[in-house]
């Protein structure tokens, strides 16, 4: 991940922080999605809502289509508004990263008192996902 790619994650989280700080917690996911789209547009960010993700099997595209809540500069974003994130929520985002063959994702939870934004990096060679934290993110930045 380049320094700019990490900045893009930072920008995407900043939009969510503004939305959460403005309208608070616990509303329906669709409310946060709409507000996020508005705030991102106001900041000049070109986000794609309901990004279609297609999966192929042995070169044949499957009919099942998945929809990520948002896509921005190679980042898949999923929104939740629940009391607490669980393994199923994380699995959804991580599967979307695999399907889209992208390496960066953010799982937002607008249901907590403070916005929760889990930033993930997918390492396809190892088929592993890394939760990026303040302690480890610099070790994944390449220039």
Order of alpha helices (4+ residues) and beta strands (2+ residues): alpha-alpha-beta-beta-beta-alpha-beta-beta-beta
